[in-house]
Amino acid sequence: MIAEDLHTQTLTQLAQGLEQGDFTSVELTQALLERIERLGGDLNAFITVTADRALAAAERSDAARAEGEIGVPGIGVPGIGVLNGLPLVHKDIFCTRGVLTTCGSRMLENFVSPYDASVVERLSAAGAVMLGKTNMDEFAMGSSNETSYFGPVRNPWNLECSPGGSSGGSSASVAARLTPAATGTDTGGSIRQPAALTGTTGLKPTYGRVSRYGMIAFASSLDQAGVITRSAEDAALLLGVMAGFDERDSTSIDQPVPDYVAGLGDSLKGLRVGIVRQHFDAGLDDACGAAVREALAVLESQGATLTEVDLPNLDLSVPTYYVVAPAECSSNLSRFDGVRFGRRAEDPEDLLDLYCRSRGEGFGAEVKRRIMTGTYVLSAGYYDAYYLKAQQVRHLIADDFRQAFADVDVIAGPTAPTPAFKLGDKIDDPITMYLNDIYTIGANLAGLPGISVPCGFADELPVGLHLVGPHFGEEQILRASHQYQLQTDWHTRCPEAFA
Ligand code: GLN
């Protein structure tokens, strides 16, 4: 008799169940595929479901377990690793060999990748079973999942609302218990903001901690791969597998990977938590602010000390980001021209027509807006005024964080200014949409790790607490999150329709 509640369990619990022989990976995979089939339609969280492939991988994992082939996790190591037949899903920005990889765009509507991204390779080598590829904002540009060519994703807490973006398919599928975990990417907040809006845990590691190889590039100096899970403990488990040097990514950093799970147990006694006063100024929804303040009080009751820190240039982070990110995207996306990469327009009159129509038809409105902004700020005459200036401000913001981390271990605040908003509400107003990431973008500009953990509700919608650590301070923010989750049960709440 297989437990009927497999979908409610965390990765850590499922790993134990598999280990004890309570159920097999095939049974677990079947149970989740059945949920995806039955409940997934309304959410539109998946672009591709890889059912046959998942069942085959689960069978291999069960067989390996039966034969006691315990492999060491790592690239190309046979046998089973720490993820032992555990299911997960990948954001459709990660290249997956032999599987459609669209990046949420018409441009890559038919692209089947010939190779696996490093993240995919490492997780598979550790035994993870991929259930499918999740919907996302086109080329990860967006905060609501509404820029996807494949249509918006719905929030399991309220189907009229957005699950956040750009990793909206990942956040919605974890929140709806269609999968225990998902990968995501975060250039300005795309893991943490959707995690906040769906009551899930979202971790963006330090820039360079996880390889970007095979992750379709948006803004290369900001992009970082991470995870959306139901607990900090699960995020620690996955990060331990994903992190590490990769010679195929020139910005990958060669630094030992700690045992993130082992570090979770220590108490918060003496942890110095910095609060940014400006984060609680106008612009923050009252009920969200109240939930975050309560969460800070919980950390304090666990032995952390709260002090105010000043990040004087932080209010420049959104405008800075919207110069740097479009500049980099205009360069990265130039390869999608219908010749080298991407969809090719039919019956072109000449080469110029081929380029223009391939790009004109392949990209959506938001991507075009970014490419045009980026081309403009990089053009001769404007380069100094915009791009160079933005790079200078980026340094100031990074310096502010550096100084703040001389006095504190972790910086805490809200993840997003409001709870989930209605689909359609902000899509025609880019500036309002861009302000969704006002609390998260700073960490990307400075390359710092950040996590969002569920900390309450506002208007019956989840609210996220945001913790930022110094470079390679993943252990600190994971420990603080885990200890907080031992004291609270917000992360265990489930939308009624998906219980
Ligand atoms: N919402 C931000 C943007 O549209 C961040 C996206 C991301 O982190 N990928 O650029």
Residues whose N, C-alpha, C, O or C-beta is under 5 A from the ligand:
A	BS01	LIG	A140 M141 G142 S143 G165 S166 T185 D186 T187 G188 G189 S190 D437
